[in-house]
């Protein structure tokens, strides 16, 4: 009998790589003197054991010191310490300027590296970095988790990260069996599950495949590698076909002996020819295997079955008897009750991958490429990971993990489990899943969105709090502007009744021109407005506000904390709810003028994604695209008569070069003039092809159109690129008496024209500022 094919067979195996480790926090002894700056290892090595550093780096690679404290310059930190001493005479500060971080060198475990450093005479202490976050699943300390895009929010992934915030949504209490050929069950990211082989023998040649599958489903929530979709399952077991189709039914039956109603069985196989008439179809095409799958579903076991990599149209394939048993429209159709899975691209909109089988019998799809997960080899290596697992092999475990998450969450809330038919209907529901790019021809079903399933289908009563990116934002993903939020209000005084002044029914709900400018010499006060479109009140909603220089792209490395406040409750019904004021002390204010503000809001039900995960531009881009818990206000109200120069930064990504474009959108009156000043040659480097600009000394000057959209070009912005530009607008005297003229500078990704940020200026008349001052006088509390 021919060997059973793993579903990934025929797909190119990706290069295996060792996983990386988190950074180490190290404190040098107080007598070690060095400037507190990144790269201080050069000075320390020269002064304290140059030979020791050289020997270490020869054996393990170069290490670099990065300041632990980076939120404030060293001078400001010293001022804080000195002020604390004056306020509290008993305060005895430690040496802040002896703390650094070091990335763990490749090939060393983080704990091992920390222990090695601790033995150095100049080191007082060293320990592996951790993250002070305690959700149901703490993925932040699993270093590969940020690469697992299939865990992300829809439309990119299945939103497992949201499921982890729901009781049971991490698979707690659920049981799963994987049926295929081989695994390394003592892999460092799987061993904690104590998995057992129920039937057959482990094929060394299949360890790579099975270990990858299990990593997607349930890689342990520890401090190494990645995290599975359902890391807290109650049990994991495996059953092997031992390389022969004749063993498949027995392997399934052996699995059924350990599973109960609502548990999950994954079939990681596809057909070969013979014994089936075709290659790369679901194994239920073979009659005896169909019978055992049908038995499993009749027992209440949820069966997930790979659709296969044979590019087969399941509406037309036939079994050995010549019957179209996988075509729901055929009289010969037979329903095993299994969830059949196809493969889609990793990038949204997800397209059916060329190898994937398809048809009306396919219920769901998931990533069939670029999957980060565990790995092994024929020798049973226990520390390998890979970033290119693929095929319906990689798609089926994602759907398996989704089933475990849904079952866990449903059971925790209701005390009983969903049936196989209910689970298939839920995971394949188009209303709570991400459609493929062309559903009518892709024919691979939908990719489940766990947040939508929990919030709507299961009605578990969750909050969904959000801040608007612009006045018309409803909390859904959108293509509107990112940086014109009306929900961050900065004022130089306290408001007597913020809810009455700015909340639902105030008449100011959609106003973009409320307080926006920092006043010098006095405490300023920041209010945030929050909506809740969920089915449960958002309790203890934490609002955090940051400021930045005015820039078209405001990356996290530019964020400076203003403060936090707590909303005891954000009611259901999408009612605009205003926070208490965040006091911004005069002593902490930046330079006078306009600034960009960033705000986040989250509850236990609807948390803000961990900012620690925003460690590369890809993650930050997904953060912008997929989250309504964050917003930007880069909306500046300026005088139309006369207009001061409008300065702003254009910025690159913080970790690598990224191609980005700029465009100016002007809505100025007839007769207005608009001029852009930029660093010399920047416009040439961007490929600008519009009207000629002039370069005088250290500035290039470009006359822009006063109406419409004008593209400035695209440039591969280097990492941490910053350039200061200025806009100057001259509005005719008569037109300056009216408000409403506006200019926006928009920064976008040219690959799909996705906006990553913008700066907006609203030109107001003198009467506008007079009216606003009068309104503020009425709003501010009397002192």
SVG drawing of the C-alpha trace seen along z (x, -y; Angstrom):
<svg xmlns="http://www.w3.org/2000/svg" viewBox="-30 -92 73 94">
<polyline fill="none" stroke="black" stroke-width="0.4" points="0.0,0.0 1.5,-3.4 2.6,-5.7 0.1,-8.3 1.0,-11.8 1.3,-14.6 -0.7,-17.5 2.5,-19.6 4.1,-17.0 5.1,-18.5 5.5,-22.0 9.0,-23.3 10.3,-23.0 11.5,-26.3 15.0,-26.8 14.9,-26.0 16.2,-28.6 16.8,-28.7 14.5,-30.9 15.8,-34.2 15.7,-35.1 14.6,-38.3 17.0,-40.9 18.8,-40.9 18.6,-43.7 22.0,-44.4 23.1,-46.7 26.8,-47.5 28.3,-48.2 28.2,-51.8 32.0,-52.2 31.8,-51.5 32.0,-54.9 30.7,-55.5 28.6,-58.0 24.9,-57.0 24.3,-56.5 23.7,-53.7 26.9,-52.0 28.6,-52.6 30.2,-49.1 33.1,-50.7 34.0,-52.8 33.3,-50.1 35.3,-47.5 38.3,-49.8 38.3,-50.8 37.3,-47.5 38.7,-44.3 39.1,-44.8 40.5,-41.3 37.5,-39.8 35.1,-41.6 37.1,-40.5 37.1,-36.8 33.4,-36.8 32.5,-38.4 34.9,-36.0 32.9,-33.1 29.4,-34.5 29.3,-37.5 29.2,-41.2 27.0,-42.6 25.8,-46.2 24.5,-48.2 21.3,-50.1 20.1,-52.5 17.3,-51.0 15.8,-54.4 15.1,-56.2 11.8,-58.0 13.8,-61.1 17.3,-62.5 19.8,-61.8 19.7,-65.5 16.0,-65.3 16.3,-62.1 18.9,-63.7 16.5,-66.6 13.8,-64.2 16.1,-62.4 17.2,-65.7 13.6,-66.9 12.6,-63.7 15.4,-64.1 14.1,-67.6 10.5,-66.3 11.4,-63.2 14.5,-63.6 14.5,-59.8 14.8,-59.0 18.1,-57.3 18.2,-56.8 20.0,-54.0 22.2,-54.7 19.8,-54.9 22.7,-55.4 24.2,-52.0 21.2,-50.1 21.3,-48.8 19.8,-46.2 21.6,-43.7 20.0,-41.5 20.7,-37.9 23.3,-36.6 22.2,-33.9 22.8,-30.5 22.5,-31.4 19.4,-31.0 18.4,-34.2 18.8,-32.7 22.1,-31.2 23.3,-34.6 22.1,-36.4 24.0,-33.9 27.2,-34.4 26.9,-38.2 26.2,-37.9 29.7,-36.3 31.5,-39.3 33.1,-41.4 31.7,-44.7 28.1,-43.4 25.9,-43.8 22.9,-41.9 21.6,-40.6 18.3,-39.0 16.1,-38.0 13.7,-40.7 10.0,-40.2 6.8,-42.2 4.5,-43.4 1.3,-42.3 -0.9,-39.6 -3.7,-38.7 -5.1,-35.2 -2.2,-34.5 1.0,-36.5 2.3,-36.2 4.7,-39.2 7.4,-36.9 7.3,-34.4 9.7,-36.1 8.4,-34.7 4.8,-35.6 5.0,-38.9 5.8,-37.0 2.6,-35.0 0.4,-37.2 -2.4,-34.6 -3.0,-35.4 -3.8,-39.0 -7.1,-40.8 -9.2,-40.4 -8.8,-40.8 -5.2,-39.7 -5.7,-36.8 -8.3,-35.1 -7.9,-37.4 -6.7,-34.8 -5.1,-37.6 -8.7,-38.9 -9.9,-35.3 -7.2,-35.1 -9.0,-37.9 -12.2,-35.9 -12.5,-33.2 -11.8,-29.9 -10.9,-31.6 -7.3,-30.2 -8.7,-26.6 -8.8,-26.0 -10.5,-22.7 -10.5,-21.4 -8.9,-18.3 -7.4,-17.7 -5.9,-14.8 -3.8,-15.2 -3.8,-12.3 -0.9,-12.1 2.6,-10.6 5.2,-12.1 5.9,-14.7 8.5,-15.7 6.3,-15.8 9.2,-16.8 9.8,-20.0 10.5,-22.8 7.3,-24.6 5.1,-21.4 6.6,-19.3 4.5,-20.9 1.3,-19.4 2.6,-15.9 1.3,-14.6 1.1,-10.8 1.1,-8.6 -2.3,-6.7 -1.7,-4.5 0.9,-3.5 4.5,-4.6 6.2,-8.0 7.8,-8.4 11.0,-10.3 10.6,-11.8 7.3,-13.4 8.5,-15.0 9.0,-18.3 5.4,-18.3 3.6,-17.2 5.6,-19.4 4.8,-22.5 1.1,-21.6 1.1,-21.3 2.9,-24.5 0.1,-26.4 -2.5,-24.8 -1.1,-24.8 2.5,-25.9 3.0,-26.6 2.6,-30.1 6.1,-30.2 9.1,-32.4 10.5,-30.7 9.4,-30.5 5.9,-31.1 2.4,-30.7 -0.4,-28.4 -3.9,-29.6 -5.1,-27.5 -2.1,-27.3 -4.0,-26.3 -5.8,-23.2 -6.4,-20.4 -4.8,-17.6 -2.9,-17.0 -2.5,-13.5 -1.5,-12.2 -2.4,-9.1 -0.2,-7.9 -1.1,-6.2 2.5,-4.8 2.8,-5.5 -0.1,-3.5 -3.7,-4.5 -4.8,-1.1 -4.0,-2.3 -5.9,-5.6 -9.3,-4.3 -7.7,-2.5 -5.8,-5.7 -9.0,-7.6 -10.8,-5.1 -8.0,-5.0 -8.3,-8.8 -12.1,-8.5 -11.4,-6.4 -9.8,-9.5 -12.2,-12.2 -15.7,-13.2 -18.5,-15.4 -17.1,-18.7 -13.4,-17.7 -11.5,-18.2 -9.8,-15.8 -7.5,-17.1 -6.8,-15.0 -3.5,-16.2 -3.5,-14.0 -4.5,-14.2 -5.3,-11.6 -2.7,-10.0 -3.3,-8.0 -3.9,-5.1 -5.8,-4.3 -7.9,-7.3 -8.6,-8.2 -7.0,-11.7 -4.1,-13.3 -4.4,-16.1 -8.1,-15.8 -9.7,-15.3 -9.1,-11.8 -12.8,-11.2 -12.9,-10.6 -11.8,-7.1 -14.8,-5.1 -13.5,-3.5 -12.0,-6.7 -15.3,-8.5 -17.1,-6.0 -14.8,-6.6 -15.0,-10.4 -18.8,-10.1 -18.6,-8.0 -16.5,-10.6 -18.9,-13.5 -21.9,-11.4 -20.2,-10.9 -20.0,-14.7 -16.3,-15.0 -15.4,-18.1 -13.3,-16.8 -11.2,-19.3 -9.9,-17.9 -7.3,-19.3 -8.7,-20.0 -5.5,-18.9 -2.9,-20.5 -3.9,-19.0 -5.6,-22.0 -8.7,-19.8 -12.2,-21.1 -14.1,-19.1 -17.4,-19.7 -16.1,-17.5 -13.8,-14.9 -15.2,-11.4 -14.5,-8.5 -13.5,-5.0 -17.2,-4.3 -17.3,-7.4 -19.6,-9.3 -19.3,-13.1 -19.4,-12.5 -17.9,-16.0 -20.3,-18.0 -23.3,-19.2 -25.3,-19.7 -24.9,-16.1 -27.3,-13.3 -24.2,-11.3 -23.1,-13.8 -22.4,-12.4 -21.7,-14.6 -19.1,-13.4 -19.8,-16.3 -16.1,-17.4 -14.9,-20.9 -12.9,-20.9 -10.2,-23.6 -8.6,-25.3 -5.5,-27.5 -5.4,-31.3 -2.6,-33.8 -1.1,-35.3 -1.7,-38.8 -5.2,-40.4 -7.2,-40.4 -6.6,-36.7 -6.5,-34.8 -6.9,-31.1 -3.4,-29.7 -2.9,-27.8 -2.3,-24.4 -5.4,-24.4 -8.3,-22.2 -11.6,-24.1 -15.3,-23.7 -18.7,-24.2 -17.9,-21.6 -14.9,-23.6 -16.1,-25.4 -13.1,-27.5 -9.7,-28.7 -6.7,-30.1 -3.0,-31.0 -1.4,-28.5 2.0,-30.2 4.5,-32.1 3.4,-30.5 5.7,-30.9 5.6,-27.8 7.6,-25.1 9.8,-22.7 11.9,-19.5 13.9,-17.2 14.3,-13.4 16.5,-13.3 13.9,-14.8 15.4,-18.3 13.5,-20.1 14.5,-23.8 13.8,-24.4 11.3,-26.9 10.4,-27.9 8.7,-30.8 7.6,-29.2 5.2,-26.3 2.6,-26.1 -0.1,-24.2 -3.5,-23.2 -1.2,-21.7 -0.7,-25.1 -4.3,-26.2 -6.0,-23.3 -4.3,-23.8 -5.4,-27.4 -9.0,-26.3 -8.4,-23.6 -7.1,-26.3 -10.1,-28.5 -12.5,-25.6 -10.7,-25.0 -10.9,-28.7 -14.6,-29.0 -15.4,-25.8 -13.5,-26.9 -15.1,-30.4 -18.6,-28.9 -18.2,-26.3 -16.8,-28.8 -19.9,-31.0 -22.6,-28.3 -21.4,-25.1 -21.9,-22.9 -20.3,-22.4 -21.2,-23.0 -21.9,-20.1 -19.9,-19.5 -22.7,-20.9 -22.9,-24.0 -19.2,-24.5 -19.0,-24.1 -21.8,-26.6 -20.1,-29.1 -16.6,-28.9 -17.9,-29.0 -20.4,-31.8 -19.7,-34.6 -21.2,-37.2 -18.4,-36.5 -15.5,-35.6 -13.2,-37.2 -14.2,-36.4 -11.5,-35.5 -10.6,-38.0 -13.1,-36.5 -15.4,-34.2 -17.4,-33.1 -14.4,-31.6 -12.1,-30.9 -14.6,-28.5 -12.6,-28.1 -15.1,-29.5 -14.2,-32.1 -11.5,-32.6 -13.1,-32.9 -12.9,-36.1 -12.9,-35.1 -13.8,-38.6 -16.8,-38.8 -17.8,-35.2 -17.5,-36.0 -19.3,-39.3 -22.1,-38.5 -22.8,-34.7 -22.0,-33.7 -23.2,-37.0 -20.9,-36.7 -21.6,-40.3 -18.4,-42.2 -17.4,-45.8 -16.0,-47.4 -14.7,-50.8 -13.1,-53.0 -11.8,-56.5 -12.6,-58.0 -10.0,-58.7 -12.2,-61.3 -15.8,-62.6 -17.5,-59.9 -15.5,-57.0 -17.8,-54.2 -15.1,-51.9 -14.8,-49.7 -11.7,-49.5 -11.8,-52.4 -9.9,-54.2 -10.6,-57.7 -8.1,-60.0 -6.2,-58.8 -5.1,-61.9 -8.1,-64.2 -9.7,-62.7 -12.3,-65.0 -12.0,-62.9 -8.8,-64.5 -9.4,-67.9 -6.6,-70.0 -7.5,-73.1 -5.8,-75.6 -8.4,-75.3 -10.7,-72.8 -14.2,-72.4 -17.1,-72.6 -19.1,-69.8 -17.1,-67.9 -20.0,-65.4 -22.5,-68.2 -20.0,-70.3 -18.5,-67.6 -20.6,-64.4 -23.7,-62.9 -26.3,-65.6 -23.9,-68.5 -24.0,-69.7 -20.2,-69.4 -20.0,-65.6 -18.5,-66.0 -16.6,-69.2 -12.9,-69.0 -12.1,-72.5 -12.3,-72.2 -9.2,-72.9 -6.1,-71.8 -3.2,-74.1 -1.0,-73.9 -1.0,-77.1 2.3,-78.1 3.0,-78.9 -0.1,-77.2 -1.3,-73.6 -3.2,-72.2 -5.9,-69.7 -6.7,-66.8 -10.1,-65.3 -10.8,-62.1 -14.2,-61.1 -15.0,-57.4 -17.8,-55.4 -18.8,-51.7 -20.4,-49.8 -20.4,-46.5 -23.1,-44.7 -21.7,-45.3 -20.7,-48.4 -17.0,-49.1 -16.0,-49.2 -12.7,-50.7 -11.8,-52.0 -8.2,-53.2 -7.4,-56.2 -3.7,-57.0 -2.6,-60.1 0.8,-60.9 2.2,-63.9 4.6,-64.1 6.0,-66.7 3.8,-67.5 4.6,-64.8 2.9,-63.0 4.0,-59.7 4.0,-59.4 5.8,-56.2 5.9,-54.9 9.5,-56.1 8.1,-59.6 5.4,-59.2 5.8,-61.0 3.5,-60.2 1.1,-63.0 -0.9,-60.9 -3.8,-58.5 -7.3,-58.6 -10.0,-56.0 -13.6,-56.0 -15.6,-54.0 -18.1,-53.0 -18.6,-53.6 -22.3,-52.7 -23.7,-50.6 -25.5,-52.3 -22.5,-54.1 -23.0,-57.1 -20.2,-59.6 -18.7,-59.5 -16.1,-62.1 -13.2,-61.3 -12.1,-63.2 -9.3,-65.6 -5.7,-64.5 -3.6,-67.3 -0.6,-68.2 1.6,-70.3 3.1,-73.5 6.5,-72.3 6.1,-69.2 4.9,-71.0 6.9,-70.9 7.6,-74.0 4.6,-76.3 2.6,-75.6 0.9,-72.8 1.6,-69.2 0.3,-65.8 -1.6,-63.8 -2.1,-60.0 -4.7,-58.4 -5.5,-54.7 -8.4,-53.3 -9.0,-49.7 -10.9,-47.6 -10.5,-44.0 -12.9,-42.9 -11.4,-45.0 -7.7,-45.6 -5.2,-47.8 -2.8,-45.6 0.5,-45.5 2.7,-48.4 5.7,-46.2 4.6,-44.3 5.1,-47.4 8.8,-46.6 8.8,-46.7 7.0,-48.7 5.0,-45.7 3.5,-45.3 2.9,-49.1 1.2,-49.1 -1.1,-46.3 -1.7,-48.2 -2.9,-51.2 -5.0,-49.1 -6.7,-46.8 -7.4,-48.6 -10.0,-51.1 -8.5,-51.4 -6.0,-54.0 -6.4,-57.4 -4.3,-60.4 -5.1,-64.1 -2.9,-66.0 -5.5,-68.6 -4.4,-72.2 -6.5,-75.3 -4.6,-78.3 -5.4,-81.9 -6.4,-82.6 -5.3,-86.2 -2.4,-86.2 -1.1,-82.7 2.1,-81.7 4.4,-79.1 3.1,-75.6 6.1,-73.4 5.9,-69.6 8.1,-66.6 8.0,-63.8 9.3,-60.6 10.4,-57.1 9.8,-53.8 11.8,-53.2 13.4,-49.8 14.0,-49.7 13.7,-51.5 10.2,-51.6 8.9,-53.2 6.3,-55.9 4.6,-58.7 3.5,-62.2 0.6,-64.2 -0.9,-67.6 -4.7,-68.1 -5.6,-71.8 -9.1,-73.3 -8.2,-77.0 -10.3,-79.9 -9.7,-81.3 -6.7,-83.6 -4.9,-81.9 -1.3,-80.9 0.3,-77.8 4.1,-77.3 6.1,-74.3 9.6,-74.6 11.6,-71.4 15.3,-70.4 17.3,-70.7 17.0,-67.9 14.3,-66.1 11.7,-66.6 14.1,-65.3 14.8,-62.2 11.1,-61.6 10.8,-61.6 8.6,-64.8 7.4,-65.5 5.2,-68.6 5.9,-72.3 9.5,-73.3 10.7,-74.2 13.5,-76.6 16.3,-75.8 17.8,-78.7 20.6,-78.0 19.4,-75.3 15.7,-75.1 13.8,-74.1 10.6,-76.2 7.6,-74.8 4.5,-76.7 1.6,-74.3 -1.9,-74.4 -4.4,-76.0 -7.1,-73.5 -7.1,-69.7 -4.6,-66.9 -1.0,-67.2 1.4,-64.2 4.9,-65.0 6.3,-61.6 7.6,-58.4 10.8,-57.9 12.3,-54.9 12.6,-56.6 15.6,-55.3 15.0,-53.9 14.5,-56.8 14.5,-59.3 13.3,-62.8 13.0,-65.9 11.4,-69.3 9.2,-70.9 7.1,-74.1 3.9,-75.2 3.0,-78.8 -0.5,-79.9 -1.7,-83.3 -5.5,-83.7 -7.1,-86.7 -8.3,-89.3 -12.0,-88.9 -11.8,-85.0 -9.9,-85.2 -13.0,-86.6 -14.5,-83.1 -13.5,-79.8 -13.3,-76.4 -10.3,-76.6 -8.0,-73.6 -4.7,-71.9 -3.7,-68.3 -0.4,-66.6 -0.9,-62.9 1.8,-60.1 0.9,-56.7 2.2,-53.3 2.3,-53.2 1.7,-49.4 -2.0,-49.9 -2.4,-53.6 -2.9,-53.0 -2.6,-56.1 -0.2,-55.9 -0.7,-59.5 -1.4,-63.0 -1.2,-66.6 -4.2,-68.9 -4.5,-72.7 -7.9,-74.4 -7.8,-78.1 -10.2,-80.0 -11.4,-83.6 -10.7,-86.1 -14.4,-85.8 -13.9,-82.0 -11.1,-82.6 -13.2,-85.2 -16.2,-82.8 -13.9,-80.0 -12.5,-82.2 -16.0,-83.1 -17.0,-79.5 -13.9,-78.5 -14.7,-81.2 -18.1,-79.7 -16.8,-76.1 -13.9,-76.6 -14.7,-76.0 -14.5,-79.1 -11.6,-79.1"/>
</svg>
